[in-house]
């Protein structure tokens, strides 16, 4: 079972789309990195993956549950 997954996720900063149709599954025990130049939207993407911002389209799932539908208190237990 995936710990974190994205389905057809788009992320925007204003009118600029920085992520288009992202699909991935993060499995237990995996380590991922996010690299890129300053100002390209790495922090904005991470905020969407953490449930702090909503993606422009698609969804993020935490343990097969849609992240933005989880109560904030339950979400905080997974982020920390």
Beta strands, then each sheet from edge to edge (+ up, - down):
strand 1: 2-13
strand 2: 16-27
strand 3: 57-62
strand 4: 65-66
sheet 1: 2+ 1- 3+ 4-
end
